[in-house]
Amino acid sequence: MFMTICSTRRTTGILTIGALTASLLSGAMAVAPSAAAAYAGQCNINQVTSVGVTPGYSITRPAYQSGGGSRTANCWMDYGSTGSGVEWLQFSLNSCYGFKLATDGEFGSATRSALVSAQGQENITADGQYGTQSSQYLKFPRYREITGDRSGCESIN
């Protein structure tokens, strides 16, 4: 009889702990969406901006264009991403940080390593993922608005 009571209590305790754990985890899952969910989409184009840049100049940085044609710099890229957004990031890392990446539009290990290094140089989260901090603090090629001549690199902050 003693064995049955202890066994039943242990089973009940384990089931209770399991139920609480499952409840907590499902709550955490509902509260913490993936990082990509906070962005408009994966960077798939380039966008020229003069906001926050030296007057008379503009920079070009990765952006997202929706099917409806609207554009925003609120986009993301990480390992496995492809396309012109990645290609521009690679070009920018080469031009502004001295890397020698292939500008092939493939976000692989070399692009991730270069991005981690550039993020570290700018004192932002060095996670190898392109998002809000990278868009605002990384340097991108700067151009004179009147002539279009390339003139160094700059960030919007």
N, C-alpha and C positions, 0 to 999 in steps of 0.2 A: 504494500500500500504506500509506504514512504517513497519508494522508487517512482511510482506512478504520479504522485503529487509533485515531486521534484522535477520529473520529466515534463509534466504538463506546465508547470511554472516556467521552466526554461524555454519550452517551445513558445509559450505565450509571450515571454519577454523578447525572444528573438523575433517573433512576428511583429511585435509592437515597434521594436527598433527598426526593423525592415520597413514598416509602413511609414514611420516618421522620416526615415532617410529618403524614401521614394517621394514623399510629400515635399520635403525640402528641396530635393533635386529638381522636381518638376516645377516648383515655384521659381527656382533660380533660372531654369531654362526659359520660363515665360518672361522673366524680368530682364534677362541679359541676352538680347538678340545678337546675331553675328555682327562683327564690325562693319561688314560690307552693307548691311541693311541701313546704316545711317547715311549712305551716299546715294546720289542720283543713279549711279551706275559705274561700270568699269570704263576707265578713260579710253576713248576711242577716236579722238581727234586732238588737234592743237587749237589753242585759243590765244589771241593777242589781247593783252591788257596793258593799259597805262595807269591804272589805279594803283596808287602806292609806290609808283616808280618815279625816278628823277624826271622832272618836267621836261618835255620834248623827246622823251624816250618811251619805248614800250618793250615788254618782254613777251615771249611766247612760251606757254606752258601747257602740259596735258590737260584735257578737258573731256567732258562727256556730252555727246549730242544725242538727244532723244529722237525717236521716230518722227515726232512732230517738228523737229528742227531746232528746238530750244537748246541752248548751250549753257553749261555750268562747269566751273573748275572744281566743284564738289564731287570728285570722283575718286576711285581707288584702283590700284594695281598691286599685284603681288606675284609670287612665283607661279608660273604657268600661264600668266596673262599674255596676250598677243595683240598685235595691231599697231596702228600709227601712234597711239598714246605711249606705248612702250618704246617705239622707235624714237620719239621725241625725247623721252626721258633718257634713253641711251645717248643720244646726240648731246643733250644738255650735260650729262655726267662727264662725257668726253671733253666738251668745250669749256666747261666751267670748273671742273675738278681734276682734269688731266688724265682721265682714264682712257683706255684704248679698247673700248667695247665694240663688238660688231653691232652696227645699227641695223639689226635684222628683225626687230619687232617681236623678239622672243624673250620673255622675262625668265631667264634661267639663273643658274647659280652665280655666274659672273656678274650679271646685272644686280642680283641681290647683294652680293659682297660689296660692289661699288656703291650701291645705295646706302648700305649700313655705314660705310666709311664717310660718305657725304653727310648723312644724318648726324653722325658723331661730330664732324667738323662744325656743324651748325648748332650743336648742343641741343638737339631734339631727340626724341625717342628713336634709338637706332635699332629698329626691328626688321628692316629690309622690306617693309610694306609702304607703298605710296598712298598717302591719304592727306587729310587736312593740314597737318604740320608740315609735311614735305612740300605741299603745294604753296604754303605761305612762307616757309623759311629757306628752302633750297634756292640756289641761284640758277637762273635761266639766262640764255643768251639775250643781250639787250641790243636794241636797234634804234637808230635815230628815226623819228617818225617822218621827218621831211624827206630825207634821202634814202632811208632803208639800210644805211650802212651799219654794219655790226660794230658795236662799241662795248666790249667787255661783257660782264654778267652782273645780274642784280636779282634780289628777291623783292617780294612786295612788302616785306617788313624790315 
